[in-house]
Amino acid sequence: MKVDNTDTQILTHLQNDGRLSNVELAEQIHLSASPCLRRVKQLESSGVIKGYKASLERKKVGLSMTVFIEVRLKSHTSEASEAFEESVANLLNVISAYLVSGFADYRLEVVAKDLADYESILKAMQNLPYVKDIHSNFAIRAIKSDAPLPL
């Protein structure tokens, strides 16, 4: 699907407030309600809009720690990567995971209640298939997170 300027405006507004009603969105982008709704539905059905969710304040829900973990695998076979990735996908405290270049093979973002909670998460990660090394970096303070994509 080709995204034009009107679609970009829709996406920008929805990234900032996914709870906008269709009428409010249409007013903000200077389009009538029916064509606006049609465009939003097309963006959803084509997969440009993956879904809608609430953005939560981590500390207020008891997750005061954010840790960035770099993982190196013992083996770089497809089997090793698939087994590790499948295991990571099932860990609830891992909120993002990337295959990366450089020293580490993967970079994970993990949330935890406190150090004791993180220790249990770390122990579980050490038992994942093919894990060779784990390096942790603790976030001191978030400067920018959950930013909308620059369209």
Number of C-alpha atoms within 10 A of each C-alpha: 8 6 11 9 9 14 17 14 17 19 21 16 17 18 17 12 13 15 14 14 13 15 14 12 23 18 13 13 15 12 14 13 16 12 11 21 17 11 15 20 13 15 19 13 11 11 11 14 15 10 8 11 8 8 7 9 10 14 13 8 9 12 16 14 19 24 18 18 20 21 23 17 19 12 13 11 10 9 12 16 18 12 13 18 17 13 14 19 13 9 13 11 19 19 13 14 17 12 13 13 9 6 9 16 16 20 20 20 19 23 23 21 16 13 11 10 14 18 12 12 18 15 10 11 18 15 11 16 20 19 16 13 13 16 12 15 11 12 12 9 8 7 6 6 6 8 8 12 9 6 8
